[in-house]
Amino acid sequence: MIEAFAILLVVGISLAVYVFAWAAARESARRNPSGAYDQLLQHREILSQKLIRGKREHWDRVMMDQLTARLADVDRQIAEKISPT
């Protein structure tokens, strides 16, 4: 009985930490839009580097298509931040 309680306690605490960290990250991004923009630019650069590496190493077509789609999504998010009309 005590073992089950200990396991549930650990799971509960872990879940609470996860939820609070997630909420804090969302709030931080909302309060600091320039930081979110910088993060998007960094993410775009990383995806671009992965695409270059994938072409050089002849990665699977599905993987390359996924990277291209993710890069297009990041570009769309950057465009929305530049002109939020």
Long-range contacts (C-beta under 8 A, 24 or more apart in sequence): 33-81, 36-81, 37-78, 37-81, 40-74, 40-77, 40-78, 40-81, 41-78, 43-74, 44-71, 44-74, 44-75, 44-78, 47-71, 47-74
